[in-house]
Amino acid sequence: HFYVYYSASSPRRSVISRFSVSQNNPNIADPLSETIMMEIPQPYSNHNGGQIAFGPDGYLYIGLGDGGSGGDPIGNGQNISTVLGTILRIDVGSVSENKSYSIPIDNPFVGISGVREEIWAYGLRNPWRFSFDSATGFLWAGDVGQNNWEEVDIVRKGLNYGWNTMEGTHCFPSTNNCDTTNLELPVYEYRHTEGCSISGGYVYRGNEIPWLIGTYIYGDFCSGKIWGLRYDGNSVIENSLLLDSALSITSFGQGLDNKLYVLSRDDGIYSILPSE
């Protein structure tokens, strides 16, 4: 089996599906094998894309935007009765005709009435790119900002990452006085003078660039800049510009050998290699 996240229309929705490979060739998908796991209605046309990844615990994690438009007009980010503006955690190990997934019993909101028990963390605007560090298990997410700030988060169980009360470490709108009690602030943020839409990446664990090991690599869709961030377990100790690529960076990828790749909307797939 393999799993996909795609956008669909009529009605507009995000779909999480499972497919099987061909019985005759494991490198070919069987297009008739789709089992739909989740369908999430989308109120607006933006923030419909997202990320899925299996965590080190074997559960499937799903990143969902706040529903779109601008400023989260419906208030989904702070509403845990909806799955929008969250990262979900579900168990896809026992799929049957009547049950497309189950909810792990240690999810943070299990047993709370009126709350979506699939939620792992919430208060996110558009965490459409996230990844797990294969060494530490940390879940790193790039959460796209609204007007001024892009943020890097380490996503942990049950925490509220602030949107739309906060944009990065700042009140939203900036003219507001806001209460940050019980909000988890990002480990790093950057202004829109450096870009306008973060594309979360991976912690580098390859062998080709030894000095980069343990560094979180991420970029920006608008500026094409790629940075490396070092985190000591408590705070960011360094953030450096590695490359000004001029690409429209939509995503990063990681190979089985831990080599990192950069996906560009307008020009292809690139590998990150050591400089000569």
SVG drawing of the C-alpha trace seen along z (x, -y; Angstrom):
<svg xmlns="http://www.w3.org/2000/svg" viewBox="-20 -49 56 60">
<polyline fill="none" stroke="black" stroke-width="0.4" points="0.0,0.0 0.9,-3.7 -0.9,-6.8 -1.6,-10.1 -3.1,-13.5 -4.8,-15.3 -7.2,-18.1 -10.6,-17.4 -13.5,-19.6 -17.3,-19.5 -17.3,-19.8 -14.0,-21.3 -12.2,-19.0 -8.9,-17.5 -8.7,-13.7 -6.4,-11.2 -6.4,-7.9 -4.7,-4.5 -3.7,-2.7 -2.2,0.7 0.5,1.6 -0.1,4.0 0.0,7.7 2.2,8.2 4.6,5.3 5.3,3.6 6.6,0.5 3.2,-0.1 0.2,-1.5 -3.2,0.1 -5.5,-3.0 -8.6,-1.0 -7.5,-0.2 -8.3,-3.5 -9.6,-3.4 -10.6,-6.8 -9.4,-7.4 -10.6,-10.9 -12.4,-13.7 -12.1,-17.2 -14.4,-20.0 -12.4,-23.1 -14.3,-26.4 -11.8,-28.4 -9.5,-27.7 -6.2,-28.3 -4.4,-26.2 -6.0,-23.0 -2.7,-21.2 -0.8,-19.4 1.7,-16.8 1.4,-13.2 4.1,-11.2 4.5,-8.2 6.0,-8.9 8.6,-6.8 5.6,-5.4 4.1,-3.9 1.1,-6.3 0.1,-8.5 0.5,-12.3 -1.5,-14.7 -0.9,-18.5 -4.0,-20.6 -4.2,-24.3 -6.7,-26.6 -9.2,-26.5 -7.9,-29.4 -8.9,-33.0 -6.9,-35.4 -6.6,-35.8 -8.6,-32.7 -12.0,-34.4 -13.8,-31.3 -11.5,-30.9 -10.5,-27.3 -7.0,-27.6 -8.3,-27.9 -11.2,-25.5 -10.5,-21.9 -13.9,-20.7 -12.5,-21.0 -9.5,-19.3 -8.5,-22.4 -5.4,-24.2 -4.0,-21.1 -1.7,-18.2 -3.6,-14.9 -2.4,-11.5 -4.3,-8.4 -3.8,-4.6 -4.2,-3.1 -3.2,0.4 -6.7,1.8 -8.8,0.8 -12.0,2.6 -15.2,2.0 -16.7,0.0 -13.6,-1.6 -11.1,-3.6 -8.8,-4.3 -8.7,-4.3 -7.5,-6.9 -4.5,-6.1 -5.6,-5.9 -2.8,-8.2 -3.8,-11.1 -4.1,-14.2 -7.8,-14.8 -9.2,-11.3 -12.4,-11.1 -13.1,-14.8 -16.7,-15.6 -17.0,-17.8 -13.3,-17.6 -11.8,-15.9 -9.8,-13.1 -7.6,-12.8 -5.8,-16.1 -2.2,-15.9 -1.5,-19.6 -3.4,-22.8 -3.3,-26.5 -1.4,-26.2 -2.1,-28.3 -0.7,-26.2 1.8,-23.5 1.9,-22.0 5.4,-20.7 6.7,-18.8 9.1,-16.0 10.5,-13.8 14.1,-13.8 15.2,-10.2 17.7,-10.6 15.7,-12.5 12.1,-11.8 11.3,-15.5 8.5,-16.7 9.7,-19.8 7.1,-22.0 7.3,-25.1 4.1,-27.1 3.3,-29.6 2.6,-33.1 0.0,-35.8 1.3,-39.3 4.8,-39.6 6.3,-36.4 7.1,-32.8 7.8,-30.3 9.6,-27.1 8.0,-24.9 8.8,-21.7 5.4,-20.1 4.6,-18.3 1.6,-16.5 -1.5,-18.5 0.1,-22.0 -1.5,-25.1 0.8,-26.9 -1.1,-30.2 -2.8,-31.0 -4.8,-33.2 -4.0,-34.8 -0.3,-35.0 1.7,-35.2 5.0,-33.8 5.9,-35.4 3.8,-38.4 0.2,-39.3 -2.2,-39.1 -3.1,-41.6 0.0,-43.4 -2.2,-46.2 -3.8,-43.7 -2.7,-43.0 -2.9,-39.3 -2.7,-36.7 0.1,-34.2 -0.7,-32.0 -0.5,-28.3 0.6,-29.1 3.6,-27.3 5.8,-29.9 8.0,-28.9 11.6,-28.0 12.5,-30.4 10.8,-33.0 11.8,-35.3 10.3,-38.5 8.8,-38.8 11.9,-40.8 13.5,-37.4 10.6,-35.7 6.9,-35.2 6.0,-31.5 8.1,-29.0 8.6,-25.5 9.6,-23.2 12.4,-20.7 14.4,-18.0 17.1,-17.6 20.1,-16.5 21.4,-13.0 23.4,-12.2 27.0,-11.4 28.0,-13.6 28.1,-16.9 29.4,-16.0 29.4,-19.6 25.6,-19.8 24.6,-16.7 21.9,-17.6 21.0,-20.8 17.4,-21.5 17.3,-22.5 14.3,-24.6 13.5,-27.2 11.1,-29.9 8.8,-29.5 9.0,-33.2 12.7,-34.1 14.2,-30.7 16.5,-31.0 17.6,-27.9 18.7,-28.1 20.3,-25.7 19.1,-25.9 20.9,-24.3 18.9,-23.5 20.5,-22.3 17.3,-20.8 16.3,-24.0 16.9,-26.9 18.2,-27.8 22.0,-28.4 22.5,-29.2 20.6,-30.0 22.6,-30.6 21.7,-31.2 23.1,-28.2 22.0,-29.1 20.0,-31.7 18.6,-29.3 16.1,-31.5 13.8,-28.5 10.1,-28.4 10.6,-25.9 7.5,-23.8 8.9,-21.0 12.0,-19.1 12.5,-15.4 14.7,-12.8 16.0,-9.7 16.6,-6.3 20.3,-7.3 19.3,-10.5 20.3,-12.6 18.1,-15.8 16.2,-17.0 14.6,-20.3 11.4,-20.5 10.7,-23.6 7.3,-24.5 8.7,-25.8 11.9,-23.8 12.2,-20.3 13.9,-18.4 17.4,-19.1 19.8,-17.3 21.7,-19.1 25.4,-18.3 28.6,-19.4 30.3,-22.4 33.5,-21.7"/>
</svg>
